[in-house]
């Protein structure tokens, strides 16, 4: 699970490879909404 500062939560896929995410880093998230839940399809670090 990935939760943004604004409280929005995204379920990460089972095959998610952590690119070294740390609390407070900026990310870009591509997602689909399934059963009213956000499911991340891609997460990338923003520099």
KESENU-381269 format. One line per 3 residues: number of its first residue (from 1); their letters; for each residue x, z, y of N, C-alpha, C. Coordinates in steps of 0.001 Angstrom, whole numbers, always signed. Each point is the difference from the previous one (the first is absolute). Example, Ala and Ser with C-alpha at 12.3 -4.5 7.8 and 13.67 -1.06 7.14 Angstrom:
2
1> as> +13190:+7800:-5690:-890:+0:+1190:+900:+0:+1200 ~ -350:-720:+1050:+820:+60:+1190:-770:+730:+1090
***
This chain:
47
1> xxx> +856:+0:-1176:-856:+0:+1176:+898:+0:+1233 ~ -357:-815:+965:+716:-83:+1261:-1002:+345:+1091 ~ +308:+1002:+820:-912:+425:+1058:+653:-210:+1351
4> xxx> -722:-683:+885:+505:-265:+1345:-231:+1201:+905 ~ +667:+3:+1124:-133:+1089:+972:-1453:+191:+442 ~ -781:-1092:+29:-1391:+99:+438:-929:+487:-1119
7> xxx> +568:+294:-1176:-785:+540:-1100:-507:-1029:-998 ~ +172:-1290:+290:-437:-1042:-923:+904:+10:-1226 ~ -608:+47:-1179:+759:+61:-1248:-113:-1320:-757
10> xxx> +1090:-396:-625:+62:-1234:-777:+508:+327:-1399 ~ -723:-445:-1006:+433:+154:-1382:+1058:-1051:-284 ~ +1123:+420:-529:+1080:-932:-313:-197:-556:-1403
13> xxx> +372:-1269:-210:-169:-599:-1319:+972:+615:-1009 ~ -343:-47:-1283:+859:+590:-1026:+1406:-613:-51 ~ +140:-1253:+390:+1310:-671:-39:+747:+102:+1330
16> xxx> -404:+912:+889:+611:+154:+1321:+1454:+433:-130 ~ +898:-737:+675:+1417:+354:+26:+308:+557:+1386 ~ +301:+1272:+58:+268:+691:+1257:+1255:-572:+666
19> xxx> -150:-562:+1224:+1174:-550:+691:+804:+1085:+722 ~ -244:+1259:-324:+704:+1098:+654:-799:+590:+1142 ~ -1319:+53:-150:-859:+537:+1048:+274:+1477:+240
22> xxx> -32:+386:+1280:+168:+1395:+387:-1101:+340:+990 ~ -387:+1254:+57:-1040:+451:+925:+359:-400:+1427 ~ -972:-548:+712:+180:-368:+1398:+450:-1429:+244
25> xxx> +366:-726:-1065:+436:-1382:+185:-1203:-905:+253 ~ +239:-1068:+748:-1052:-972:+269:-59:-996:-1142 ~ -1223:-304:-445:-197:-938:-1101:-1087:-1006:+346
28> xxx> +47:-1115:-686:-1041:-1016:+75:-649:-15:-1374 ~ -1336:+82:-29:-720:+83:-1269:-994:-1145:-107 ~ +68:-717:-1105:-1028:-983:-351:-869:+709:-1031
31> xxx> -1324:-127:+131:-862:+734:-918:-1319:-707:-238 ~ -663:+406:-1065:-1359:-421:-317:-858:+1250:-3 ~ -1281:-151:+321:-922:+1121:-87:-798:-157:-1285
34> xxx> +111:+1006:-877:-688:-13:-1291:-777:+1309:-117 ~ -1306:-119:-189:-857:+1193:-95:+221:+954:+1171 ~ +70:-560:+1210:+170:+747:+1247:+1332:+735:+104
37> xxx> +982:-387:-820:+1326:+593:+67:+1008:-1102:+312 ~ +1053:+363:+730:+1058:-947:+335:+1014:-19:-1138 ~ +244:-1197:-553:+1009:-163:-1029:+1088:-902:+541
40> xxx> +1190:+567:+171:+1120:-758:+550:+439:-1093:-966 ~ +232:-1180:+541:+524:-1104:-804:+1469:-244:+312 ~ +434:+436:+1204:+1406:-124:+394:+298:+1009:+1105
43> xxx> +1187:+602:-60:+455:+934:+1016:+1422:-388:+382 ~ +222:-235:+1298:+1345:-340:+465:+374:+880:+1179 ~ +1273:+302:+117:+503:+784:+1126:+38:-871:+1241
46> xx> -352:+572:+1150:+53:-704:+1281:+1149:+602:+792 ~ +867:-850:+517:+1153:+500:+760:-181:-184:+1461
***
